Amino acid sequence: QMSKSTGNFLTLTQAVDKFSADGMRLALADAGDTVEDANFVEAMADAGILRLYTWVEWVKEMIANRDSLRSGPADTFNDRVFASEMNAGVMKTDQNYEK
């Protein structure tokens, strides 16, 4: 928990400057979702920044090598399973929004 008396207090501007907006979003999303007070951990924000950086680098690599990726019709068993899971997720999301 952040507190001025313990010295770990950051304003929103300071936190975004230190961890970036996306790093803060990840850290706050992981701060807890129970009825207890949220627990912001700077190590989690640092880890979030590292995960974002790693993901961006992976995306850049995939874009650079997109000619070597598979092309053609998506008709393998794995393709059908993936499409089925995505469709099930869409239907479940729609049902939850309806509720």
N, C-alpha and C positions, 0 to 999 in steps of 0.2 A: 504494500500500500504506500502511496506517496504521501509525504507529510513534510511540511516546512521544518518542523522540529527535528526530524531525522536527517534532513539534508538531501533527500532524494526527490525533491519536488521540481517538476518542470512545467513551464507554461506550455500551452499548445504550440505556440510559435517556436519555442526552444526545442520541443520534442520533434517537430517536423524538420527543423533545421538540422538536428542531430541525426535523426533516423530516416528521414524522408516520409512523405505522406503514406506511401505504400508500406514501408517498414512499420510505421505506427499502426496502420490498419491491421496488419498481421499480428502484431504484438497485442493490440487491444482485442482482437478476435479470440486470442488465446488467453486472455486475462481472466477468464472464468465466466461461466454462464449459469452459476447456481444463484441462490438467494443471498449468498455471502458477498461481501465487498469484493470488487475486482482487484486482482493483484498484478500490477504492471511490473514486468521483469525486464530490465535493460538487456540482459543476455538474450532474451527471446526476440527483442527488436533487432539486435545484432544478427541473430540467426536468420530472421526474416529477410534482412537485407542480403545476406549471403545466398539464401534460397532464391530470391528474386534475380540476383546477378547470375547465378548458375542457370536458371531457367532462360533468361535472355540470351546467354551464350549458347545454350542448346538450340534455341529457336534460330539464331543466326547461323549455326552450323547446318541445321535442317534446310534452311532457305538456300544456303550456298551449295548444298548437295542435292537439291530437289530433283535434278535430272537422273540421279542414281536410285531414286525411290521407285517403288513399284507403280506401274500404271496399268490401265486397262480396266475391264469390268471387275467389280467387286462381287465375286460369286463363289468364294471359298466358304468352307464351313465357318471359319473364324469371322469372316465378313458378315455372315448371316447372324451369328451369335451377337456380334457387336451391334448390328443394326437392331436386333431384337431388344437388347439391353437398353439402348438409347430410346427406343420407342416406349418401352416399359417405364423408363424414367420420365419421359415427357407426359405420359398418361398419369403417373403418380403425382407429378407436379401439378398438373391441371386439376386433378381431384382435390389436392390439398388447397389450391387457390379457391376452388369452389366452396370448400368448407369455411 
